[in-house]
Amino acid sequence: MIIAILILLASMCIIDIVYINKKIYSPIFVFNAIWLITLGLYELKLSTLQQDLSNRTIFIFLICIVSYNITCLVKLLLNIKNIKINRMKPFINKEKVKEKIFNYTIIKKILAKNYTIEDKVKIGKYIVLIIFVIQTIYSRGLPLIWKLTGSSKVYIDYGIPSLTGAWYGLIICLGAYSFFKKGLDKYIYILIRYINTIKTNSNIYNIRSYFLYYT
């Protein structure tokens, strides 16, 4: 099954660079190339610690890869269709369309403002904090508190499934960005990240080291 996925990934890379976008930095090529390299290296089993992928895991990989490529191809076809429609109907007044959209008060307020990178980062921080509160209420506690109180719960019991993975990804991105900026934001991301991934007692003491390192 892995060999079939590797052939699919390699085929999509070739098709994209030869027939579709014809460049190596297109989303289709980058996505398939990254998965091709990752799964290819994993299949070589360069480490004795590697475990064989289960059929369920391979099936999930296949579904994700096929879904992404189909979505990209459908979007490409829709873009081509829209281009043809625009050429056939030059009389469409785009200004009127925009005016109708701006008649909605909420949309008008959102679109009227030009958000800077700092504004987007600030919005991202508020989203992280809001989700943190929701996750904590949903889980009825935090991994750090569970560890200190001797609860049977562990860090994998924390959070809403699926949302937690996306949330951690957002924390990592914003944390990496804030690392090069002045302010306390980086400490917020470090604190949230590590109080939610406590596994052993040594992790509790390591939090202090991380704070000292990032100071």
C-alpha positions in Angstrom: 0.0 0.0 0.0 2.8 2.4 0.8 4.4 1.7 -2.5 1.1 2.7 -4.2 1.0 5.9 -2.3 4.6 6.7 -3.2 3.8 6.1 -6.9 0.7 8.4 -6.6 2.7 11.2 -4.9 5.5 11.0 -7.5 3.0 11.0 -10.3 1.2 14.1 -9.0 4.6 15.9 -8.7 5.4 15.1 -12.3 1.9 16.0 -13.6 2.0 19.3 -11.7 5.4 20.4 -12.8 4.9 19.3 -16.4 1.3 20.0 -17.2 -0.5 22.0 -14.4 1.5 24.8 -12.6 4.8 24.0 -14.2 6.8 25.2 -11.2 8.2 23.5 -8.1 6.8 26.0 -5.5 3.2 25.4 -6.4 0.9 24.0 -3.5 0.3 20.7 -5.3 4.0 20.0 -5.9 5.1 21.1 -2.4 2.4 19.0 -0.7 3.1 15.8 -2.7 6.9 16.3 -2.6 7.0 16.6 1.2 4.8 13.5 1.7 6.9 11.7 -0.9 10.1 12.4 0.9 8.6 11.7 4.3 7.0 8.4 3.5 9.9 7.4 1.3 12.4 7.9 4.1 10.1 6.1 6.5 9.8 3.1 4.1 13.6 2.8 4.0 13.5 2.1 7.8 16.8 3.8 8.5 16.2 3.5 12.2 15.7 0.3 14.2 13.3 2.1 16.4 10.7 2.6 13.6 7.5 0.7 13.8 5.5 -0.5 10.9 2.6 1.7 9.9 -0.8 0.1 10.6 -3.3 -0.4 7.8 -5.5 2.3 9.4 -2.7 4.8 9.4 -1.9 4.1 5.8 -5.6 4.4 4.9 -5.8 7.8 6.6 -2.7 9.0 4.7 -4.2 7.9 1.4 -7.5 9.6 2.1 -5.8 12.9 3.0 -3.5 12.8 0.0 -6.2 11.9 -2.5 -8.6 14.5 -0.9 -6.1 17.3 -1.1 -5.2 16.6 -4.7 -8.8 16.2 -5.8 -9.6 19.5 -4.1 -6.7 21.3 -5.9 -7.7 19.9 -9.2 -11.4 20.9 -8.8 -10.4 24.4 -7.7 -8.1 24.6 -10.8 -11.0 23.6 -13.1 -13.3 26.1 -11.4 -10.8 28.9 -11.9 -10.5 28.0 -15.6 -14.3 28.0 -15.9 -14.5 31.4 -14.2 -11.9 32.8 -16.5 -14.0 31.6 -19.5 -17.2 33.1 -18.0 -15.5 36.4 -17.4 -14.4 36.5 -21.0 -17.9 35.7 -22.2 -19.6 38.2 -19.9 -17.5 41.4 -19.8 -20.6 43.4 -18.9 -20.7 42.1 -15.3 -20.3 45.2 -13.0 -17.9 44.1 -10.3 -18.4 47.4 -8.4 -22.1 46.6 -7.9 -21.2 43.1 -6.6 -18.8 44.6 -4.1 -21.4 47.2 -3.1 -23.9 44.5 -2.3 -21.4 42.6 -0.2 -20.5 45.8 1.7 -24.2 46.4 2.5 -23.8 43.8 5.3 -22.6 45.7 8.3 -20.4 42.9 9.8 -18.7 42.1 6.5 -18.3 45.8 5.9 -16.5 46.3 9.2 -14.2 43.2 8.6 -13.3 44.0 5.0 -13.0 47.7 5.5 -10.0 47.3 7.8 -6.6 46.6 6.5 -5.1 44.2 9.0 -1.3 44.3 9.5 0.7 41.2 10.5 0.7 42.4 14.1 -3.0 42.7 14.1 -3.4 39.1 12.8 -0.9 37.8 15.4 -2.9 39.6 18.1 -6.2 38.0 16.8 -4.4 34.7 16.8 -3.4 35.2 20.4 -6.9 35.9 21.5 -8.1 32.7 19.6 -5.4 30.7 21.5 -6.6 32.0 24.8 -10.3 31.5 24.1 -9.7 27.9 22.9 -7.5 27.3 26.0 -10.5 28.3 28.3 -12.8 26.1 26.2 -10.4 23.1 26.3 -9.9 23.4 30.0 -13.7 23.6 30.7 -14.3 20.6 28.4 -11.5 18.5 30.1 -12.4 19.7 33.6 -8.8 20.5 34.5 -5.2 20.7 33.2 -2.5 18.0 32.9 -0.3 19.9 35.3 -3.0 19.9 38.0 -3.8 16.3 37.3 -0.1 15.4 37.7 0.3 17.4 41.0 -2.9 16.0 42.5 -2.2 12.4 41.4 -5.2 12.1 39.1 -5.5 9.1 36.8 -5.9 11.4 33.9 -2.9 12.1 31.7 -2.0 14.8 29.1 -3.7 12.8 26.2 -7.0 13.2 28.0 -6.9 16.9 27.6 -8.8 18.9 25.0 -11.4 18.3 22.3 -10.3 15.7 19.7 -9.1 17.2 16.4 -9.4 20.8 17.7 -6.4 20.2 20.0 -4.1 19.3 17.2 -5.0 22.4 15.2 -4.7 24.5 18.4 -1.2 23.2 19.2 -0.2 24.0 15.6 -1.4 27.6 16.0 0.5 27.8 19.3 3.7 26.6 17.7 3.4 29.1 14.8 2.6 32.1 17.0 5.2 31.0 19.5 7.9 30.8 16.8 6.9 34.3 15.6 6.8 35.9 19.0 10.2 34.4 19.9 11.9 37.2 17.8 9.6 39.9 19.2 9.8 41.9 22.4 7.0 41.3 24.9 5.4 38.6 27.0 3.6 36.8 24.3 6.3 34.1 24.0 5.9 33.2 27.6 2.2 32.8 27.2 2.7 30.2 24.5 5.4 28.4 26.4 3.3 28.2 29.5 0.2 27.0 27.7 2.2 24.4 25.7 3.9 22.9 28.7 1.2 22.8 31.3 -0.8 20.9 28.8 1.9 18.3 27.9 3.1 17.3 31.4 4.1 13.6 31.2 6.5 13.2 34.1 7.6 15.1 37.2 10.8 16.1 35.4 8.7 18.1 32.9 7.4 20.2 35.8 11.0 21.3 36.7 11.9 21.7 33.1 9.4 24.5 32.7 11.6 26.8 34.7 14.5 26.0 32.4 12.5 26.9 29.3 11.6 30.3 30.8 15.2 31.0 31.6 16.3 30.0 28.1 13.7 32.3 26.4 14.4 35.3 28.6 
